[in-house]
């Protein structure tokens, strides 16, 4: 309910509050972090799949027909990326709030008359798959994100004339966060019933888990290693702070991600948690987190790699080095286009299977247990977004600290003139030409400068 106003208002106010140069720097570092961690997750998924070999001993593909649902239509790789580009620039902003562009295929019958050597006409009938573009149900969050960022930059360029509109979006954003605070009170009850409802829907949970147990364990183990070992290590290396204290601060958002299985639905809670519990500033969290919820899908990339290798092993199809690299690159790239909704990663899994020539019908097996795997995927996705915001907060504090210090030195030097430097006056106890600066004096000087 509150995803649309939150994403648009937070990105407009976030982009308007940042300098365009700082906006580009933050966006560039965020995209680099998201890309590298997604590639790392894909590599981990492929490695675990080859080590555990979940496809050996799995049930036949007919198992997934009961609870899996319809298998998504397989799309060409080029069409999938073109759909992504088209969705970045929506033709109608209002329709982008509830519809997105997608390519589908239609079989066209082509009749040809062929004359042979004896002059006899033979009619041949062939079927050709023709791509057709159309709008389908589903919010185009990517297009809304791009528009909101550009609109925020435009408001900042307006200067004083754009201040009233910026205040409006800021107020709208704050009011939405009040709604989020109310939602947090009943979120645990909702999460409990969401998970319980999915378990009740399964006809035979024991048989399903027995036949696909290795696949489920491989996915969950990969998500655990990436989420509780690799990402915390990266955060600790760059910040020298306790990553598990950071994780505890977003525990409510992670629990909501597990219950809703949607990165977009978790976005409001994640913003509130990182700002109030982990000290991330509003202009960073409300700019980075909506982008991360759209393009950063570590969990989806890892699960897609495991699923692709699983289907290859299930059909006894050996994968060569080129096919493995294709799975890595395609999973990393296609995860950007994965929708932040339940089962969004399964829709892009068909792209990876098509790229390496694997049968797409076996996705029915994946769909049978996707209700569980997708939840751990979402937890990893939103955790990666939060760590990205935390890293950018530390990066901003360090760069801002250096810039403010340099600016302060320049101002003081200009005030005193070229021949005078603080502490060089006669009888000054701060700096001696023959020795180092006393620590106490240096500290007092620093405090006075800051004041």
Secondary structure, 3 states (H helix, E strand, C coil): CCHHHHHHHHHHHHHHHCCHHHHHHHHHHHHHHHHHHHHHHHHHHHHHHHHHCCCCCCCCHHHHHCCCCCCCCCCCHHHHHHHHHHHHCCCCHHHHCCEEEEEEEEEEEEEEEEECCCCCEEEEEEEEEEEEEEEEECCCHHHHHHHHHHHHHHHHHHHHHHHHHHHHHHHHHHHHHHHHHHHHHHHHHHHHHHHHHHHHHCCCHHHHHHHCHHHHHHHHHHHHHHHHHHHHHHHHHHHCCCHHHHHHHCHHHHHHHHHHCCHHHHHHHHHHHHHHCCCCCHHHHHHHHHHHHHHCCHHHHHHHHHHHHHHHHHCCCCCCHHHHHHHHHHHHHHHHHCCCCCCHHHHHHHHHHHHCCCCCCCHHHHHHCHHHHHHHHHHHHHHHHHHHHHHHHHHHHHHHHHHHHHHHHHHHHHHHCCCCCCCCCCCCCCCCCCCCCCHHHHHHHHHHHHC
